[in-house]
Each structure stands twice: as C-alpha cells, then as structure tokens.
Amino acid sequence: MNEDIFEITREPIDKPGLERRLLTGAAGAVVTFDGVVREQTKGRRVVRLQYEAYAPMAVREMRRIGEEVRERWPEVERLGMIHRFGDLAVSESSVVIVVTSPHRRVAFEACHFAIDRLKQTVPIWKKEIFEDGEEWVEGQRPAESAAVSAEEK
C-alpha cells in the first residue's frame, strides 16, 4: 500500500515537510516541483494571485493523476501533490509536487507528467491581480457554487 499525499490547503505549503513525509529508504531520488507566484505576466506587474478550487473534486482528480503516474511508472515509490488556494503573494508556492523513486529518470518524468496533468484537469482556477486590474487566467471563471474562495471559512 502506498502512502501518497493529495491535498488542497489554504496554508503555506511546507515543501521540506512534504519531502520528509514521502521519503523512504527505498528511494534513491526525490524530485520536487515548486510552482511559485511570479511578479510578471505578459509584461504586466503581478501584485498577487487568487486561487479558487472545487476542493472535493480537486483532491479526487489529484488521486486519479496519481493512479496514472503509477500505471506509467510503477517504480515510483511515493507521490505527493499539494495545491494552495486563497490569496498568494509573489514568491509564495502555489503548488508542490514531490515524486520519490529508486532512480532519478523515473522521478523526473513522473513529476513532469503530474504537473502537466494537474494544470489540464484539476478544478483549480487562478485570478491574476495586477497593478492595473485583474483577470481570470485564460478567461476561466469558477462556478460560484463549486469554488472554495479565500473568503470562506
């Protein structure tokens, strides 16, 4: 039985903690992707980002991605995916993915696949707040009833 980790959180992501939670003696490689808020998009200065998520479905979809990873790379030891929602400042982590495996190539390939699939299929939406306005990335706006916004709870 694997002990993979799939979470959506409002709190800052503890990247070293996630790595420690996933590392076992069988792993010879740990590959971590840390997606951080950048200060510019298409020449516009970003003040902050706001992420909204349909949390139950997002976690289910992350688990499904984990199943895909394990089908393609059965030698993956453990996998962790944590995405943050709410308001994030420049340089804060919005998503962290950690893959452990006996060898580096598998860990790199699986991690690359996992972030690409997460961006394609997990119901998380990003609003960029600029100095001169704001917009949902790619014109997407989450359904009001499905999203978990920073103002809830």
Buried (B, 14 or more C-beta within 10 A) or exposed (E): EEEBBBBBBBEEBBBEEBBEEBBEEEBEBBBBBEBEBEEEEEEBEBBBBBBBBBBEBBBBBBBBBBEBBBEEBEEBBBBBBBBBBBBBEBEBBBBBBBBBBEEEEBBBBBBBBBBEBBEEBBBBBBBBBBEEEEBBEEEEEBEEEBBBBEEEE
